[in-house]
């Protein structure tokens, strides 16, 4: 008789594999449950019916499902179903929007989400770019005016000291 693989010594004639006791196996008494056809739609209803005024997170959802169906459910068992994951994400977005509107109605400061922050920063960047273009136009106009003044000063043989000195007021000889 050949030597049995490690852990199969007690398998006996029934060829039943012993229970795993490794570090990745679930502890004794803990059942991991899978989403079946029976539980799929009710879980989706739980997600879609989640109250808007309470926080929706995976631990809270798993606790509710565990209380309803017993056993220990994992986030991965639920999230691997695309429609359940989509319903969860959609409901989280609705809860966030509800809280945001509630805070705005009370005139409280509302934290920005990443999407809002990106939109805000893009708007700010656009404003800065527009201001930069305006300043470039002003600089170009000022450069042209400076060249004209320099040319006129050269034609009238004015020195830089004369240009820097204050000009005389125009006195037309009027009496008051």
Helices and strands as residue ranges (DSSP letters): E 32-33, H 37-48, H 58-69, E 72-73, H 75-79, H 82-105, H 114-155, H 160-164
